[in-house]
Amino acid sequence: MMASETSGSAAFRALIADERMCQTRDCDDVSVTRDRFADRLDASTYEEDDQTVGVFESSPAEQDSLWLSGRLFHRLTGVAEAYELHTLPMLGGSEPVRLDPLRCESLLDELAFVADRLNDPLAVKTAQVIADYVALRTRRPAWAGPITFEGD
C-alpha cells in the first residue's frame, strides 16, 4: 500500500468519526442565529423576483400559465440534482424544456420525493403548485402534452 493511500484512508476514517460525533449534537449548538436567514422563509422576499420560471401548455400568455419565483424553483431543482433524480433537474436551466405525459408523471413523483425531504414551507408550496398544475393536465382523458418549463 502506498503512503498516499494510507493517508487518504486515514482522512476518510477521520471524516466518518467526525460525522458520528456531529450526529450526537443538535443543530441548536451552532452559534449562527436562526433569524439571520429568516427572509429565506418569508414569501414577501420573492414577490418581486427578477428571475421567474413559466409553466404552460402552449403559450406563456395562457390565462392559466404559472409564473414562479426562479429562486424557489431552483431550490427544488437543486435538491433534485443532489439526489440524482432525472426530470426535475432538467428544468433548472434557462432554455425551454417540454415534458411529454410520461415525463410529467416522473416529475410528479420527483416533486413529491423532494417536498417530503424539505423543511421549507415555501419550497414545499412551490412543489405543490407545480404538482397540481401538472396533475390536472395529466389526468385529462387523451391529454398528449406537452407542458413547457421556461426560465428567464
Backbone as numpy.savetxt, mean C-alpha at the origin, in Angstrom:
# Nx Ny Nz CAx CAy CAz Cx Cy Cz
36.76 -22.65 5.94 35.92 -21.49 5.94 36.81 -20.26 5.94
36.42 -19.28 5.12 37.21 -18.07 5.00 36.87 -17.11 6.15
37.78 -16.20 6.46 37.60 -15.25 7.55 36.38 -14.37 7.31
36.14 -13.97 6.05 34.99 -13.10 5.76 33.68 -13.84 6.01
33.63 -15.16 5.74 32.43 -15.93 6.01 32.17 -16.00 7.51
33.24 -16.16 8.28 33.10 -16.24 9.73 32.57 -14.93 10.29
33.15 -13.81 9.84 32.69 -12.51 10.35 31.27 -12.22 9.87
30.91 -12.66 8.67 29.55 -12.48 8.17 28.56 -13.29 9.00
28.93 -14.52 9.32 28.05 -15.36 10.14 27.91 -14.78 11.54
28.99 -14.27 12.09 28.94 -13.67 13.42 28.05 -12.43 13.41
28.15 -11.65 12.37 27.32 -10.45 12.26 25.85 -10.83 12.16
25.55 -11.89 11.42 24.18 -12.35 11.29 23.65 -12.84 12.63
24.46 -13.61 13.36 24.04 -14.10 14.68 23.81 -12.93 15.64
24.63 -11.91 15.56 24.47 -10.74 16.42 23.17 -10.00 16.07
22.86 -9.91 14.78 21.63 -9.28 14.35 20.42 -10.03 14.88
20.44 -11.34 14.81 19.34 -12.16 15.33 19.21 -11.98 16.83
20.33 -11.95 17.55 20.29 -11.74 19.00 19.70 -10.38 19.33
20.10 -9.34 18.59 19.54 -8.00 18.80 18.05 -8.00 18.53
17.63 -8.70 17.49 16.22 -8.77 17.14 15.41 -9.43 18.26
15.95 -10.48 18.85 15.27 -11.16 19.95 15.14 -10.23 21.15
16.18 -9.45 21.42 16.13 -8.51 22.54 15.08 -7.44 22.27
14.99 -6.97 21.02 14.01 -5.94 20.67 12.59 -6.46 20.82
12.39 -7.74 20.61 11.05 -8.30 20.72 10.54 -8.27 22.15
11.44 -8.22 23.11 11.01 -8.20 24.50 10.71 -6.78 24.97
11.13 -5.77 24.22 10.87 -4.38 24.57 9.61 -3.91 23.87
8.99 -2.93 24.41 7.79 -2.35 23.83 8.18 -1.11 23.03
7.40 -0.76 22.04 7.68 0.44 21.25 7.61 1.70 22.09
6.93 1.64 23.21 6.84 2.81 24.07 8.19 3.19 24.67
9.17 2.28 24.61 10.51 2.56 25.13 11.27 3.55 24.26
10.79 3.79 23.05 11.47 4.67 22.11 11.29 6.12 22.56
12.34 6.91 22.42 12.31 8.28 22.94 11.58 9.27 22.04
11.21 8.89 20.81 10.51 9.79 19.90 9.05 9.90 20.35
8.54 11.11 20.41 7.15 11.28 20.82 6.22 10.89 19.68
5.09 10.33 20.04 4.13 9.88 19.04 3.54 11.04 18.25
3.37 12.19 18.87 2.73 13.30 18.18 3.63 13.93 17.12
4.88 13.55 17.09 5.79 14.07 16.06 5.29 13.74 14.67
4.63 12.58 14.53 4.15 12.13 13.23 2.62 12.11 13.16
1.97 12.77 14.08 0.51 12.75 14.15 -0.14 13.25 12.86
0.50 14.20 12.17 -0.09 14.72 10.93 -0.22 13.64 9.86
0.59 12.58 9.95 0.51 11.50 8.97 -0.81 10.72 9.09
-1.47 10.85 10.23 -2.73 10.14 10.47 -3.93 11.09 10.50
-3.71 12.31 10.05 -4.76 13.33 10.01 -5.20 13.51 8.56
-6.46 13.24 8.29 -6.98 13.30 6.91 -6.79 14.67 6.27
-6.84 15.73 7.05 -6.71 17.08 6.48 -5.33 17.30 5.85
-4.34 16.54 6.27 -2.99 16.65 5.70 -2.99 16.34 4.21
-3.93 15.52 3.76 -3.92 15.02 2.39 -4.99 15.65 1.50
-5.76 16.60 2.05 -6.87 17.17 1.29 -6.42 17.93 0.05
-5.31 18.60 0.11 -4.82 19.40 -1.02 -3.57 18.80 -1.65
-3.49 17.49 -1.68 -2.32 16.82 -2.25 -2.08 17.23 -3.70
-0.83 17.49 -4.03 -0.45 17.73 -5.42 -0.42 16.42 -6.19
-0.03 15.36 -5.51 0.02 14.03 -6.13 -1.33 13.35 -5.95
-1.92 12.93 -7.07 -3.18 12.20 -6.99 -3.10 10.96 -7.86
-3.96 10.02 -7.57 -4.08 8.82 -8.38 -5.54 8.73 -8.79
-5.75 8.64 -10.10 -7.10 8.49 -10.63 -7.41 7.03 -10.88
-8.64 6.65 -10.60 -9.12 5.29 -10.84 -10.42 5.43 -11.61
-10.47 4.82 -12.80 -11.65 4.99 -13.65 -11.75 3.84 -14.64
-12.93 3.75 -15.28 -13.13 2.70 -16.28 -12.72 3.16 -17.67
-13.33 4.22 -18.16 -13.06 4.66 -19.53 -12.32 5.98 -19.61
-12.70 6.90 -18.71 -12.15 8.25 -18.78 -12.00 8.83 -17.38
-10.94 9.60 -17.15 -10.79 10.24 -15.84 -11.91 11.24 -15.56
-12.63 11.66 -16.58 -13.72 12.62 -16.42 -15.03 11.97 -15.99
-15.07 10.65 -15.91 -16.30 9.97 -15.51 -16.76 10.47 -14.14
-18.06 10.56 -14.00 -18.63 11.10 -12.76 -18.24 10.26 -11.55
-18.12 8.95 -11.72 -17.82 8.08 -10.57 -16.34 7.70 -10.47
-15.47 8.39 -11.23 -14.04 8.09 -11.11 -13.55 8.50 -9.72
-12.52 7.82 -9.25 -11.93 8.13 -7.94 -10.69 8.99 -8.14
-10.50 9.91 -7.22 -9.25 10.68 -7.17 -8.75 10.58 -5.74
-7.62 9.91 -5.58 -7.08 9.59 -4.27 -5.78 10.34 -4.01
-5.49 10.54 -2.75 -4.19 11.10 -2.38 -3.09 10.15 -2.86
-2.16 10.69 -3.60 -1.04 9.88 -4.06 -0.20 9.35 -2.92
-0.04 10.17 -1.88 0.78 9.73 -0.74 0.13 8.58 0.01
-1.19 8.62 0.20 -1.87 7.50 0.86 -1.86 6.26 -0.03
-2.07 6.47 -1.31 -2.05 5.34 -2.25 -0.68 4.67 -2.26
0.37 5.48 -2.21 1.73 4.92 -2.24 2.09 4.19 -0.95
1.42 4.50 0.14 1.60 3.68 1.34 1.17 2.25 1.06
0.04 2.13 0.37 -0.47 0.79 0.06 0.45 0.06 -0.91
0.87 0.74 -1.97 1.73 0.07 -2.95 3.09 -0.25 -2.35
3.58 0.60 -1.46 4.88 0.34 -0.80 4.83 -0.89 0.09
3.76 -1.03 0.86 3.62 -2.21 1.72 3.46 -3.45 0.85
2.66 -3.33 -0.21 2.47 -4.47 -1.12 3.79 -4.90 -1.75
4.60 -3.94 -2.10 5.92 -4.25 -2.68 6.81 -4.95 -1.65
6.76 -4.49 -0.42 7.57 -5.11 0.63 7.17 -6.57 0.87
5.89 -6.88 0.69 5.42 -8.26 0.84 5.53 -9.05 -0.46
6.12 -8.45 -1.48 6.34 -9.09 -2.78 5.04 -9.56 -3.42
4.01 -8.71 -3.32 2.76 -9.00 -4.00 2.91 -8.63 -5.47
1.89 -8.90 -6.26 2.06 -8.74 -7.71 1.31 -7.56 -8.31
0.03 -7.46 -8.06 -0.79 -6.47 -8.75 -0.67 -5.07 -8.15
-0.86 -4.94 -6.86 -0.84 -3.63 -6.22 0.47 -2.87 -6.44
1.63 -3.49 -6.34 2.87 -2.74 -6.60 2.98 -2.20 -8.04
2.33 -2.87 -8.99 2.36 -2.40 -10.39 1.70 -1.03 -10.54
0.86 -0.66 -9.60 0.07 0.56 -9.72 0.77 1.78 -9.15
1.97 1.60 -8.63 2.66 2.67 -7.93 3.37 3.68 -8.81
3.41 3.48 -10.10 4.11 4.42 -10.97 3.21 5.52 -11.49
3.74 6.34 -12.37 2.95 7.45 -12.91 2.29 7.10 -14.24
2.71 6.02 -14.86 2.12 5.60 -16.13 0.78 4.91 -15.87
-0.20 5.10 -16.76 -1.49 4.43 -16.59 -1.33 2.91 -16.65
-2.04 2.22 -15.77 -2.05 0.76 -15.76 -3.50 0.32 -15.83
-3.80 -0.55 -16.80 -5.16 -1.06 -16.99 -5.23 -2.49 -16.48
-6.23 -2.73 -15.63 -6.40 -4.06 -15.05 -7.63 -4.74 -15.64
-7.43 -5.95 -16.14 -8.54 -6.75 -16.63 -9.25 -7.39 -15.43
-10.36 -8.08 -15.64 -11.10 -8.65 -14.51 -10.28 -9.59 -13.62
-9.41 -10.39 -14.19 -8.59 -11.30 -13.39 -7.64 -10.52 -12.48
-6.99 -9.50 -13.02 -6.10 -8.66 -12.21 -6.88 -7.88 -11.15
-8.10 -7.50 -11.47 -8.93 -6.80 -10.48 -9.23 -7.72 -9.29
-9.50 -8.98 -9.55 -9.73 -9.94 -8.46 -8.47 -10.09 -7.61
-7.33 -10.16 -8.26 -6.06 -10.23 -7.54 -5.86 -8.97 -6.68
-6.19 -7.82 -7.26 -6.06 -6.56 -6.54 -6.93 -6.56 -5.28
-8.14 -7.06 -5.38 -9.03 -7.12 -4.21 -8.40 -7.94 -3.09
-7.83 -9.08 -3.45 -7.16 -9.93 -2.44 -5.97 -9.20 -1.81
-5.18 -8.54 -2.63 -3.99 -7.85 -2.13 -4.35 -6.65 -1.26
-5.39 -5.92 -1.63 -5.84 -4.79 -0.80 -6.27 -5.28 0.58
-7.00 -6.39 0.62 -7.43 -6.95 1.91 -6.23 -7.39 2.73
-5.27 -8.04 2.09 -4.07 -8.51 2.77 -3.29 -7.34 3.38
-3.06 -6.30 2.59 -2.30 -5.14 3.05 -3.06 -4.41 4.16
-4.34 -4.18 3.98 -5.13 -3.47 4.99 -5.14 -4.21 6.32
-5.14 -5.53 6.28 -5.12 -6.33 7.51 -3.83 -6.16 8.29
-2.77 -5.71 7.65 -1.49 -5.59 8.31 -1.19 -4.18 8.81
-2.03 -3.25 8.48 -1.76 -1.85 8.81 -2.51 -1.37 10.04
-1.84 -0.55 10.80 -2.46 0.16 11.91 -2.48 1.64 11.52
-3.12 1.90 10.39 -3.14 3.23 9.78 -4.54 3.44 9.21
-5.41 4.11 9.95 -6.80 4.24 9.51 -6.96 4.89 8.14
-6.11 5.84 7.80 -6.25 6.51 6.50 -5.88 5.58 5.35
-4.81 4.81 5.51 -4.43 3.87 4.46 -5.47 2.75 4.34
-5.99 2.29 5.47 -7.01 1.25 5.44 -8.27 1.77 4.75
-8.65 3.02 5.05 -9.82 3.60 4.39 -9.59 3.74 2.89
-8.40 4.14 2.50 -8.07 4.25 1.08 -8.18 2.89 0.40
-7.66 1.85 1.06 -7.78 0.49 0.52 -9.24 0.09 0.37
-10.06 0.45 1.34 -11.49 0.08 1.30 -12.21 0.81 0.18
-11.90 2.09 -0.02 -12.53 2.86 -1.10 -12.18 2.23 -2.45
-10.92 1.88 -2.64 -10.51 1.24 -3.89 -11.21 -0.11 -4.05
-11.20 -0.91 -2.99 -11.82 -2.23 -3.05 -13.32 -2.12 -3.37
-14.01 -1.17 -2.78 -15.43 -0.99 -3.07 -15.65 -0.64 -4.54
-14.83 0.26 -5.06 -14.93 0.68 -6.46 -14.70 -0.51 -7.39
-13.64 -1.26 -7.13 -13.29 -2.40 -7.99 -14.33 -3.51 -7.86
-14.74 -3.83 -6.65 -15.70 -4.91 -6.42 -17.04 -4.61 -7.09
-17.48 -3.37 -7.05 -18.74 -2.99 -7.69 -18.70 -3.34 -9.18
-17.57 -3.13 -9.80 -17.45 -3.40 -11.23 -17.26 -4.89 -11.52
-16.43 -5.54 -10.76 -16.15 -6.96 -11.04 -17.37 -7.85 -10.76
-18.31 -7.36 -9.96 -19.51 -8.16 -9.64 -20.62 -7.97 -10.66
-20.42 -7.05 -11.59 -21.43 -6.84 -12.64 -21.41 -8.04 -13.60
-22.58 -8.52 -13.97 -22.61 -9.60 -14.97 -22.00 -9.11 -16.29
-21.18 -9.92 -16.87 -20.57 -9.67 -18.19 -19.63 -8.47 -18.21
-19.18 -7.99 -17.04 -18.22 -6.88 -17.04 -16.88 -7.40 -17.56
-16.29 -6.69 -18.50 -15.04 -7.14 -19.11 -13.87 -6.21 -18.82
-14.12 -5.15 -18.04 -13.03 -4.25 -17.70 -12.69 -3.33 -18.84
-11.61 -2.65 -18.76 -10.64 -2.62 -17.67 -10.94 -1.51 -16.67
-10.18 -1.50 -15.59 -10.11 -0.37 -14.68 -8.70 0.20 -14.81
-8.63 1.50 -14.95 -7.34 2.17 -15.14 -6.95 2.90 -13.85
-5.68 2.76 -13.50 -5.07 3.50 -12.39 -4.02 4.41 -13.03
-4.13 5.70 -12.74 -3.23 6.66 -13.37 -2.77 7.69 -12.33
-1.47 7.78 -12.13 -0.93 8.75 -11.18 -0.51 10.02 -11.88
-0.40 11.09 -11.09 0.08 12.37 -11.61 1.57 12.36 -11.74
